[in-house]
Amino acid sequence: MADTSLPDQEGDLKATPCPSVLELEELLRAGKVSCGRVDEVWPNLFIGDVATANNRFELWKLGITHVLNAAHGGLYCQGGPDFYGSRVTYLGVPAQDLPDFDISAYFSSAADFIHRALSTPGAKVLVHCVVGVSRSATLVLAYLMLHQQLPLRQAVIAVRAHRWVFPNRGFLHQLCKLDQKLRDAGRH
């Protein structure tokens, strides 16, 4: 796992302004240049593609107990409670990978789902969309900000150390707004 430590002094963190979308894109470009079909980006938290999500045997081998589908209802996403059966807890988020789509409406529910799952001993969570680069990464970043108290910049660094991700600009803008809201509330 990547070093996700925060600056030594709380003042260092508060002095660091929220990153701009362009700064985030530069950070994302500096990360891994490729990714597998599925990668563990935080302990027991995986980001993957739809092929992995649609392969029940692969999920069983990985020990996945929870699936968050960030492309629920999409053309290629078979997932749902009926598909996975009783061994996997499922949450579907009907997000579209479009810059003007309001994915922030799902930040809390997705982050809470991941948090509840990871609070369960032995649980492993797969968050996926079609490719595992934009929608799923955005929801994982929101989780790291909301439940692990990571500022957006630190969350990006933590995830990109393990997987190439690149949320669209609209999603990055929404993550910046969340970062600012959490800073204003003194949450990081």
N, C-alpha and C positions, 0 to 999 in steps of 0.2 A: 504494500500500500504506500501511497505517496505521503510525504511529510506535509501534513495539513496544519502544522502548528501556526499559531497566530503570533503577531509581534509580541515581544516581551512585555512591553508596557501598554496599558490600555490607551494612553494618550497617542501612541503611534497609530493605532487603528482609527481613532477619531480624526486624526489629522489627515488621513488618507481620504481624498474625496471619492465619491461614487465614480466608477469608471464610465466613460462615454461608450456608445455603441462601437465607435471606431477603435477605441482602446481594447474593448472586449474582443473584437474581431482579430486584432493583432495578437492578443493572448491566445486565442483559439488557434490561430495559425502556427503559434510557437509550440503547440502540443504535439502529440503523436500524429504522424502523417498517415497512418492507416488504422484500421480497426478490424477485429474479427467479427464474426456473426453475433457474438455475445462476449461482453467483457465485464469483469467485476470492477466497479468504479469506486466502491465504498464497501466496507465489510458486509458481506451477504446481500449486497445491492448490485444488480446487474442491469446493464443497458444492452438491448439486442434488437435484432431485426425480426421481421414477420416470419421468415423461414424458421427461425429458432422457436418462436412462439407457437407456430403451427405444428411443431414436432414434439408430440407428447413424450416420446422416448428420450429425446435430448433433454427435455425439462426434468424428467425423472432422474437421468444421469447427473444433472447439475444439482439436484435436490431442491428445485424450485417449488415453493409452497404457495406463493402469491404471484399473480400476474396483473400488472396495470397496463392495459392496452390504450395507448395515447392516440390510436387511430380507429377507435371503436366504430363499427358500422361502415368502415371503408371497404373498398372493393376486394382487397387481398387478405383482410383480417378475418379469419374464421372464428376467433376466440369468443368466448362467452361461457357462462356457468355450465351450459349443456355440453360444450366441447371439452372442458377440462374435468368435469365430474366433481365429486365431493372432495378429492384430495388437494385441489388447488382453489384458493380463494381468489375471486376475479373482480376487478373494477374496470369498467370501460369508460373512457373519456372520448367523446366524439369530436376531437380536434381536427382541424384542417391545417395543413402546413402552408398557410398563407399569411403574409405579414400583417394583414388587417384583421385576422382572426383573434378574438379576445381569449387567449389561453389562460390569462390571469384569473378568469372566473373559476378555473379548476385548480389553482395553486393550493388552496387550503385543503380541499377534499382529497386531492392526490397526495399531498404531503402527509396528511393525517393517516391515510391508508398505508403508506410506506412506513410511517412511524409505528403504527399499531402492529404491523406485520413484524418489523424488526425488533419490537419489544417482546415478541413471542420466542421462547427458546427454540433453537433449531430452524427457525424460519429463514427462507431465502426469497428475495423478491426480484422478479424480472419486470423491468419497465421497457416497453417496446412501442415502436410505431412501425412504419414500413421498412425504413432503412436503419433506424436507430441512431439518427444524427441530430434531428431538430426537435420534434415534438417531445419525444421521450427524454432527451437531454434537458430540455427546458423544465420539465416537471421534476426531474432529479435535482437540478440546480435549485429550484424553488424549495424542495424538501431540505436540502443542505442549509439553505438560508433560514427557513422557518423552524426546523427542529434541531439542527446542529449548530445554530447561531453563527454560521460562516458568512462573512460579507461576500458579496457576489464575486469579487476578484478571487478570493480564496476558494470559493466553491468551484469556479472555472478551473483554477490551477489543480485542485484535487481530482476533478473528473478527467481533464485532458491528460493527466499523467498516465491514465489507463486506457483511454479510448479517444479516437478522433471524433469530435462532435462539432457541430456548427449550426446552432439555432438560427433561424432567419432573423433579419433585422427587426421586424416587428416584435418577435418574441424577446429579443435582446433588450429592446426598449422597455417592454413590460417588466422584465427582470430588473432593469435599472430603477424603475419606479418602485418595485418591491424593496430593493436595496435601500433606496432613499427613505421609504416609509419605515423600515425597520431601524434605520439609523436615527430618524426623528423620534422614534419611540424608545430609543436607548437600548434596543435589543442587540445591537453590535456596533 
